[in-house]
């Protein structure tokens, strides 16, 4: 037997999908979240005024709900009794149930402590305040099991570490709340923009179908090989929101179940696209009648479905989609530890149900219970109840496993570790990194180290960066234009964050191995400002001709 060299196949392009990628539709970036929380904790301002300036939406129902939520959780503004807010938000509960719910919420969330900790964070303005500093203070003291003193009106008061757990829960919940409100506003007021993002997902679908036929080469035995079934791009979501995945889910669902699905192989079978999430998690059925889950495909399933010895209902390709920092739609069961993902209750780009329910009924947009256990929990005021599919335990918003932007990472759940390991191996083999709305900040040492190691390890790697610059680049600029562009940008817009992004990328990749587009997202892939995604522009974005001749991936 001849022994041949074996080289594992991994996606050739890795897309880092950052907070700036969805800023155009109003999803708050890390900086915007920092500013929102800073305003929310301003001293000597009435709670209603702080909430109005923080959420930035003139929606009386939202304003009242967030004010009531913070009042229930112990805001220093005592102009309204907490029980008055509880009665308004939980009118179907009796007096005893309302008091019980108040105690439950305050035992889980501690806004008063978070409010006081924000006061001592570095930064004297909302622009200077950094969310990472807040996470660092919380995580350092929680991991050390030590409290600390904070200034009070007269003296200083001690905050024990266990109260910081409640403060951290509050910060996590408020982050999901802000993004939920942003999305609700976007689907109502920015439908045309969301359609442009959908067109990007549509082009990605078409590209991966075409690529499948290119790689198949009329060879039945190819169907079970990674060189056929694995997408040539992976997506690494640096965001906690599931918006891009939701767009891709909808596009794939429409085509996979459509009347004109393309066919491949002998005998011809429909070719369908799915995602491998790096962990075999259960996704709550979007249009199901119970909490039962549907499992996204992984490579084990794909190889069984693509076995040429068996006639199945389909042949399949999968793309790697990673949430290395967790997702707002995840719930980690407090009993069995299993992971369930919530992705809304109905199909459609503009569904109000995409984000999971929150602790107040008025902030749980369109959520519907799907079991008697969930109904019983909701009848007791637990409006954020989602039942674990595996053991039946009720999970709440506090059970969303988010990896926060802290230098004190601590221990992650096993599924997060599994996802991060799969992602790291994938990055070791990638040829092209695309940073979309992700600035590769200097304090993000993990990803800087990963990419730096990949850059310095043998075979070359190229980096494409997409951001929103004060001076549009009108397409891509490379090594011959970057110096003059940077000089102009520093002169005309010295505070532009794109300057730091360019500098950070050049430190790792160098001028020879990087290019930049300051036209923003979705501008980078649109045919024109008001149009849809261009097939050519998406190909050039993901598979630049300098690295991939003909904008195509070639696999043996």
Secondary structure by P-SEA (a helix, b strand, c coil): cbbbbbbbbcccbbbbcccccccccccccaaaaaaaaaaaacccccaaaaaaaacccccaaaaaaaaaaaaaaccccccccaaaaaaaacccccaaaaaaaaaaaaacccaaaaaaaaaaccccccccccaaaaaaaaaaaaaaccccccccccbbbbbcaaaaaaaaaaaaaaaaaaaaaaaaaaaaccaaaaaaaaaaaaaaaaaaaaaaaaaaccccccccccccccccbbbbcccccaaaaaaaaaaaaaaaaccccccccccbbbbbbbbbcccccccccccccccbbbbcccaaaaaaaacccccccccbbbbbbbcccccccbbbbccccbbbbbcccccccccccccccccccccccccccccaaaaaaaaacccccccccccccccccccccccccccccccccaaaaaaaaaaaaaaacccbbbbccccccccaaaaaaaaaaaaaccbbbbbbbbbbbccccccccccccaaaaaaaaaacccccaaaaaaaaaaaccccccbbbbcccccccccccccccccaaaaaaaccccccccccccccc
